[in-house]
């Protein structure tokens, strides 16, 4: 699935997974598919699964259509040399560097040789997903998992501290986050720090909606979850919002101008429908990742 998503993000208009199709055909001929599934049905199920997986990738990025995703390069290269990225993935962000074409070629030839080796030798099953003693290292390995299970079942604080030590050691050795160090600096005096009670006031739903309404934009809510008395309360109080360094402007409305009809229409009361200036059916990303919000102009 990730391979198809990556190819599409870099402009592929179509992907033909011929090796996967040939594998399904061979499994169908040998009767290794459960339920006696034939080749045609296996192919259709595979294509359907790829399509659903691709839609899920798009929805997680807040993208509604394949047209917007295709060629958008919504990726970051991790572990690739800067010269390789500049030549073959122009414009892609790559912050840490890594291997170049020589290493990639060597790994490809090694896999090819293993695939066409003598049948007596067999093919190494790999260890990307399943832990193997002589395979790829896994941060979640038998030692860390067993320690965690023992700590949760026994309620032992000592065992949990041992698990924490093992998990921290794995993170420090094998993750990018573990390779970062904190930069020493002078601490900020507490009297210069804005209290949390003052910060959260700037991120309240109503204040965001008022500001967007002043700009002529619209806020799109999920499932129409907005208090019914908000518009009336706001008009009575006459809230003012500062816009930049200019004079304060009287806000027109604190209601969301666009709503997604995530629930059946018959569950919407007449006043609830009238409070929004426009309504529409749920978009792809809302159906897949609700709750959420989107700003539209």
C-alpha positions as CSV (number, residue, x, y, z in Angstrom):
1,X,0.0,0.0,0.0
2,X,2.8,2.4,0.9
3,X,4.5,1.7,-2.4
4,X,1.4,2.6,-4.4
5,X,0.8,5.8,-2.3
6,X,4.5,6.9,-2.8
7,X,4.4,6.3,-6.6
8,X,1.1,8.3,-6.9
9,X,2.6,11.1,-4.8
10,X,5.4,11.4,-7.3
11,X,3.2,11.6,-10.3
12,X,2.4,8.0,-11.4
13,X,-0.9,8.0,-13.3
14,X,-1.3,4.3,-13.0
15,X,0.3,1.4,-11.1
16,X,0.3,-2.2,-12.4
17,X,1.2,-4.6,-9.6
18,X,2.0,-7.4,-12.0
19,X,4.1,-9.4,-9.5
20,X,1.2,-9.3,-7.0
21,X,-1.2,-10.5,-9.7
22,X,1.0,-13.3,-10.8
23,X,1.4,-14.4,-7.1
24,X,-2.4,-14.4,-6.7
25,X,-2.8,-16.4,-9.9
26,X,-0.3,-19.0,-8.7
27,X,-2.0,-19.3,-5.3
28,X,-5.4,-19.6,-6.9
29,X,-4.1,-22.4,-9.2
30,X,-2.6,-24.3,-6.2
31,X,-5.7,-23.9,-4.1
32,X,-3.9,-21.9,-1.4
33,X,-6.6,-19.2,-1.2
34,X,-9.2,-19.7,1.6
35,X,-12.7,-20.3,0.5
36,X,-11.8,-21.6,-2.9
37,X,-11.4,-18.0,-4.3
38,X,-10.6,-18.0,-8.0
39,X,-8.0,-15.7,-9.7
40,X,-10.5,-13.1,-10.9
41,X,-12.0,-12.6,-7.5
42,X,-8.6,-12.5,-5.8
43,X,-7.5,-9.7,-8.2
44,X,-10.7,-7.7,-7.6
45,X,-10.3,-8.0,-3.8
46,X,-6.7,-6.9,-4.1
47,X,-7.5,-3.9,-6.2
48,X,-10.3,-3.0,-3.8
49,X,-8.0,-3.2,-0.8
50,X,-5.4,-1.0,-2.5
51,X,-8.0,1.6,-3.3
52,X,-9.3,1.7,0.3
53,X,-5.8,1.9,1.6
54,X,-4.9,4.8,-0.7
55,X,-8.1,6.7,0.4
56,X,-7.0,6.2,4.0
57,X,-3.6,7.7,3.3
58,X,-5.2,10.7,1.5
59,X,-7.6,11.3,4.4
60,X,-4.9,11.3,7.0
61,X,-3.2,14.1,5.1
62,X,-6.5,16.1,4.8
63,X,-6.7,15.5,1.0
64,X,-10.1,14.7,-0.6
65,X,-9.3,13.8,-4.2
66,X,-6.6,11.7,-6.0
67,X,-6.1,14.6,-8.3
68,X,-4.8,16.8,-5.4
69,X,-2.6,14.0,-4.1
70,X,-1.0,12.9,-7.5
71,X,2.4,14.5,-8.0
72,X,2.1,16.6,-4.8
73,X,5.2,15.0,-3.2
74,X,3.7,15.2,0.2
75,X,6.6,13.2,1.6
76,X,10.0,13.6,3.4
77,X,13.0,11.5,2.5
78,X,14.6,9.8,5.5
79,X,17.9,8.0,5.1
80,X,18.8,9.1,1.6
81,X,21.8,11.1,0.4
82,X,21.2,14.7,-0.4
83,X,22.6,14.4,-3.9
84,X,20.3,11.4,-4.7
85,X,17.3,13.3,-3.4
86,X,18.2,16.4,-5.5
87,X,18.6,14.4,-8.6
88,X,15.8,11.9,-8.4
89,X,13.3,13.4,-6.0
90,X,13.8,17.1,-6.7
91,X,12.0,19.4,-4.2
92,X,11.6,16.7,-1.5
93,X,12.6,17.7,2.0
94,X,15.5,15.6,3.4
95,X,17.1,16.8,6.6
96,X,19.4,14.0,7.8
97,X,21.1,12.5,4.7
98,X,21.9,8.8,4.3
99,X,22.8,6.3,1.7
100,X,23.4,6.9,-2.0
101,X,22.9,5.1,-5.3
102,X,25.9,2.7,-4.7
103,X,24.4,1.2,-1.6
104,X,20.9,1.0,-3.1
105,X,22.3,-0.8,-6.1
106,X,24.2,-3.2,-3.9
107,X,21.1,-4.0,-1.8
108,X,19.0,-4.5,-5.0
109,X,21.5,-6.9,-6.5
110,X,21.7,-8.8,-3.2
111,X,17.9,-9.3,-3.1
112,X,17.9,-10.3,-6.8
113,X,20.6,-13.0,-6.2
114,X,18.7,-14.3,-3.2
115,X,15.5,-14.6,-5.2
116,X,17.1,-16.6,-8.0
117,X,19.3,-18.7,-5.8
118,X,19.2,-22.5,-5.8
119,X,15.9,-23.9,-4.7
120,X,17.7,-26.1,-2.1
121,X,18.9,-23.0,-0.3
122,X,15.5,-21.5,0.2
123,X,14.6,-17.9,0.5
124,X,15.3,-16.0,3.7
125,X,11.8,-15.1,5.1
126,X,13.0,-11.7,6.4
127,X,12.3,-10.0,9.7
128,X,10.7,-6.6,8.9
129,X,7.5,-7.6,10.7
130,X,8.3,-10.8,12.6
131,X,11.1,-10.7,15.1
132,X,14.0,-13.1,14.3
133,X,17.1,-13.5,16.4
134,X,19.4,-13.1,13.4
135,X,17.2,-10.6,11.5
136,X,16.5,-6.9,11.7
137,X,16.5,-5.3,15.1
138,X,13.1,-4.5,16.7
139,X,12.7,-2.0,19.4
140,X,9.7,-4.0,20.6
141,X,11.6,-7.3,21.1
142,X,10.9,-10.3,23.3
143,X,12.9,-8.8,26.2
144,X,11.0,-5.4,26.3
145,X,7.6,-7.0,25.7
146,X,8.1,-9.7,28.4
147,X,9.3,-7.0,30.9
148,X,6.2,-4.9,30.2
149,X,3.8,-7.8,30.5
150,X,5.4,-8.9,33.8
151,X,5.2,-5.3,35.1
152,X,1.5,-4.9,34.2
153,X,0.5,-8.3,35.6
154,X,2.4,-8.1,38.8
155,X,2.0,-4.4,39.4
156,X,5.7,-4.2,40.4
157,X,7.1,-0.7,40.2
158,X,10.6,-2.1,40.1
159,X,9.9,-4.2,37.0
160,X,8.2,-1.2,35.3
161,X,11.3,0.9,35.9
162,X,13.3,-1.9,34.3
163,X,11.0,-1.8,31.3
164,X,11.4,2.0,31.1
165,X,15.2,1.7,31.2
166,X,15.1,-0.9,28.3
167,X,12.6,1.2,26.3
168,X,14.7,4.3,26.7
169,X,17.9,2.5,25.7
170,X,16.2,1.2,22.5
171,X,15.0,4.7,21.7
172,X,18.4,6.2,22.2
173,X,20.1,3.6,20.0
174,X,17.8,3.1,17.1
175,X,15.5,6.1,16.5
176,X,16.1,9.7,15.2
177,X,14.5,11.1,18.3
178,X,17.0,9.3,20.5
179,X,19.9,10.9,18.7
180,X,18.8,14.4,19.6
181,X,20.3,16.3,22.5
182,X,18.8,19.3,24.3
183,X,20.7,22.5,23.8
184,X,21.8,24.2,27.0
185,X,20.4,27.7,27.5
186,X,19.6,30.2,30.2
187,X,16.2,29.4,31.7
188,X,13.3,31.8,31.1
189,X,12.2,33.5,34.3
190,X,8.7,32.3,35.3
191,X,7.4,35.9,35.7
192,X,8.0,36.3,31.9
193,X,6.0,33.2,31.0
194,X,2.3,33.8,30.0
195,X,-0.1,31.8,32.2
196,X,-2.0,28.9,30.5
197,X,-5.3,30.5,31.5
198,X,-4.4,33.5,29.2
199,X,-3.1,31.4,26.3
200,X,-6.1,29.1,25.9
201,X,-8.5,32.1,25.5
202,X,-6.9,32.8,22.0
203,X,-7.7,29.3,20.8
204,X,-11.4,29.0,21.7
205,X,-13.8,27.9,19.0
206,X,-16.0,31.0,19.1
207,X,-13.1,33.5,18.8
208,X,-11.8,31.6,15.7
209,X,-15.2,31.7,14.1
210,X,-15.6,35.4,14.7
211,X,-12.2,36.2,13.2
212,X,-12.8,34.1,10.1
213,X,-16.3,35.7,9.7
214,X,-14.6,39.1,9.7
215,X,-12.2,38.0,7.0
216,X,-15.0,36.8,4.8
217,X,-14.0,33.1,5.2
218,X,-16.0,30.2,6.5
219,X,-15.3,27.6,9.2
220,X,-16.5,24.1,8.4
221,X,-17.6,22.2,11.5
222,X,-17.7,18.4,11.9
223,X,-21.1,16.9,12.7
224,X,-22.6,20.4,13.3
225,X,-21.5,20.3,17.0
226,X,-22.2,24.0,17.8
227,X,-24.2,25.3,20.7
228,X,-27.7,26.4,19.6
229,X,-27.6,29.7,21.6
230,X,-24.2,30.9,20.3
231,X,-25.5,33.3,17.6
232,X,-28.0,35.0,19.9
233,X,-25.6,35.2,22.8
234,X,-23.0,36.8,20.6
235,X,-25.3,39.4,19.0
236,X,-26.5,40.6,22.4
237,X,-23.0,41.0,23.8
238,X,-21.5,42.7,20.8
239,X,-18.0,41.2,21.1
240,X,-15.2,43.1,19.6
241,X,-12.1,41.5,18.0
242,X,-8.8,43.2,17.5
243,X,-7.5,42.7,13.9
244,X,-3.8,43.4,13.7
245,X,-2.8,46.8,14.8
246,X,-5.8,48.5,13.4
247,X,-9.0,49.5,15.1
248,X,-11.3,47.0,16.6
249,X,-14.1,45.7,14.4
250,X,-17.5,44.6,15.5
251,X,-17.8,40.9,14.6
252,X,-20.8,40.0,12.6
253,X,-21.4,36.4,13.8
254,X,-19.9,33.7,15.9
255,X,-21.6,30.9,14.1
256,X,-19.9,28.5,11.7
257,X,-21.0,29.3,8.2
258,X,-20.6,25.8,6.7
259,X,-21.6,22.5,8.3
260,X,-21.1,18.9,7.3
261,X,-24.3,16.8,7.5
262,X,-22.6,13.8,9.1
263,X,-25.9,12.7,10.6
264,X,-29.2,11.9,8.7
265,X,-31.1,15.0,7.6
266,X,-34.1,14.1,9.6
267,X,-32.1,14.5,12.8
268,X,-31.6,18.2,12.1
269,X,-34.1,20.6,13.5
270,X,-35.2,23.6,11.4
271,X,-33.4,26.2,13.6
272,X,-30.3,24.1,13.5
273,X,-30.3,24.1,9.7
274,X,-31.1,27.8,9.4
275,X,-28.1,28.8,11.6
276,X,-25.6,27.7,8.9
277,X,-25.4,29.6,5.6
278,X,-24.4,26.5,3.6
279,X,-24.5,22.8,4.2
280,X,-22.9,19.8,2.4
281,X,-22.4,16.1,2.6
282,X,-19.4,14.8,4.5
283,X,-16.2,14.9,2.5
284,X,-13.7,12.1,2.4
285,X,-11.4,13.2,5.1
286,X,-14.2,14.0,7.4
287,X,-15.7,10.5,7.0
288,X,-12.4,8.9,7.6
289,X,-10.8,11.1,10.3
290,X,-13.7,12.9,12.1
291,X,-13.6,14.8,14.4
292,X,-11.7,17.6,12.8
293,X,-12.1,21.1,11.3
294,X,-11.2,22.7,8.0
295,X,-10.8,26.3,7.0
296,X,-12.4,27.2,3.6
297,X,-12.6,30.5,1.7
